[in-house]
């Protein structure tokens, strides 16, 4: 296990390929991703840019990790290396995403640092979230663009990805809505939705058997025979 703060130290000491991140992102990454270190995860990052983040993930996750990048700029192909593959095209191109899924049938982590345009973010999420491994993590970065009109965003705008994610909170809790919201595959496969400054993180884990059992006993009473009533 790498010491806490590895990613921040990597960033500030980076003298190689260009790497551009908000500093508070690194604690968020480590909170949600440290369980994948040395577990040979397959990581898909949308938005290659200068290539620095691909190298950072390779160093962070350790030997055996497969790092995949998607970028619309053909020049990003030069950032391929051992364990790193780049696909060229738009994140809203279903054929491109299908080709990634065909070659990599298990993806553990998705990091959307692509166009940050609302329709792209939502379409990519809809295409990849259910495909993601059942214990995977889906990170959407730079969601401050959800408040900017030039990215199709706006405060409270229905199509903003922040608003999309807010609505998904109700689907996460569909079990408790007394059938007002149907229990969906999203309900069954999602463990948590975490909102941070400029980041939304979805963590998956099978949730088909949510229960609230009782244990112990009230003073002077016997433990119920049926702990699941």
KOLLO-110832 format. One line per 2 residues: their letters; for each residue y, x, z negated of C-alpha. Coordinates in steps of 0.05 Angstrom, whole numbers. Example, Ala and Ser with C-alpha at 12.3 -4.5 7.8 and 13.67 -1.06 7.14 Angstrom:
2
AS = -90:246:-156; -21:273:-143
***
This chain:
229
XX = 0:0:0; 68:27:19
XX = 121:32:-35; 173:-23:-38
XX = 232:-8:5; 193:27:60
XX = 226:-12:116; 296:-1:89
XX = 284:73:83; 254:75:153
XX = 316:41:180; 369:85:146
XX = 331:148:164; 317:127:236
XX = 341:178:287; 297:156:344
XX = 300:91:384; 356:41:372
XX = 343:-7:315; 392:-63:296
XX = 378:-106:235; 415:-141:179
XX = 400:-100:116; 377:-160:75
XX = 321:-173:125; 278:-116:99
XX = 264:-146:31; 245:-212:66
XX = 198:-175:113; 163:-139:56
XX = 158:-203:14; 119:-239:69
XX = 85:-183:107; 62:-130:58
XX = -8:-162:54; -20:-142:126
XX = -10:-67:114; -71:-28:137
XX = -106:-93:156; -99:-80:232
XX = -56:-141:246; -34:-163:315
XX = 42:-171:315; 82:-205:369
XX = 157:-191:369; 200:-229:418
XX = 260:-186:436; 247:-112:446
XX = 318:-89:457; 321:-14:443
XX = 248:-10:422; 262:15:352
XX = 232:-45:316; 166:-38:352
XX = 160:33:326; 180:10:257
XX = 125:-42:255; 75:8:279
XX = 93:55:223; 95:-1:171
XX = 28:-35:186; -10:29:197
XX = -67:51:242; -103:-4:279
XX = -43:-50:284; -31:-80:353
XX = 43:-89:369; 63:-134:426
XX = 134:-142:452; 165:-193:499
XX = 231:-181:533; 267:-206:595
XX = 292:-136:612; 243:-97:656
XX = 269:-32:628; 237:-48:561
XX = 169:-32:592; 186:42:578
XX = 176:29:504; 101:20:511
XX = 58:71:474; -11:75:442
XX = -20:9:406; 44:-21:435
XX = 45:-67:497; 106:-99:528
XX = 105:-163:569; 166:-175:614
XX = 193:-245:620; 228:-301:584
XX = 204:-328:518; 207:-399:545
XX = 160:-384:602; 94:-418:586
XX = 56:-377:636; 79:-313:603
XX = 60:-338:534; -7:-361:560
XX = -20:-291:588; -4:-261:520
XX = -50:-310:485; -106:-298:534
XX = -104:-223:523; -93:-228:447
XX = -133:-288:422; -114:-274:350
XX = -41:-262:332; -26:-254:258
XX = 50:-247:258; 104:-274:305
XX = 176:-249:298; 225:-286:342
XX = 284:-240:353; 294:-262:425
XX = 351:-301:458; 369:-340:395
XX = 383:-400:440; 362:-465:407
XX = 317:-492:463; 283:-425:469
XX = 270:-419:394; 241:-489:389
XX = 199:-484:453; 170:-416:432
XX = 154:-443:362; 119:-504:391
XX = 79:-461:438; 58:-406:389
XX = 56:-435:318; -10:-473:324
XX = -40:-414:361; -21:-366:305
XX = -78:-344:259; -93:-394:203
XX = -65:-346:152; -9:-320:195
XX = 66:-314:187; 119:-339:237
XX = 190:-311:228; 251:-336:264
XX = 309:-287:259; 384:-292:266
XX = 387:-367:253; 461:-361:241
XX = 465:-375:316; 442:-446:297
XX = 515:-458:278; 545:-431:342
XX = 559:-475:402; 548:-418:453
XX = 475:-416:431; 468:-492:435
XX = 478:-496:360; 527:-531:314
XX = 530:-552:242; 483:-611:233
XX = 467:-614:307; 400:-647:317
XX = 374:-594:365; 393:-536:320
XX = 331:-497:299; 355:-502:227
XX = 353:-578:233; 285:-574:266
XX = 260:-532:207; 291:-580:157
XX = 253:-638:188; 189:-598:184
XX = 198:-596:108; 183:-671:108
XX = 121:-659:151; 99:-604:102
XX = 102:-658:48; 74:-715:91
XX = 17:-726:41; 68:-752:-9
XX = 109:-798:38; 63:-858:29
XX = 46:-858:103; 119:-858:126
XX = 103:-792:160; 33:-783:189
XX = -7:-724:165; -7:-675:223
XX = -38:-609:241; 27:-577:217
XX = 17:-610:149; -54:-585:144
XX = -41:-513:165; 26:-497:133
XX = 32:-467:64; 107:-457:59
XX = 174:-457:95; 224:-408:67
XX = 298:-409:84; 340:-347:77
XX = 408:-325:103; 395:-321:178
XX = 319:-325:173; 267:-380:169
XX = 195:-360:150; 134:-404:160
XX = 70:-383:124; 4:-413:145
XX = -57:-427:102; -107:-484:108
XX = -81:-542:65; -134:-595:79
XX = -158:-598:7; -95:-606:-34
XX = -115:-630:-103; -83:-637:-172
XX = -141:-631:-222; -134:-636:-297
XX = -160:-583:-344; -160:-577:-419
XX = -152:-637:-465; -101:-672:-506
XX = -107:-658:-581; -156:-708:-610
XX = -183:-728:-542; -243:-707:-502
XX = -234:-676:-433; -240:-729:-379
XX = -307:-729:-345; -272:-737:-278
XX = -221:-681:-272; -195:-707:-205
X = -174:-777:-222
***
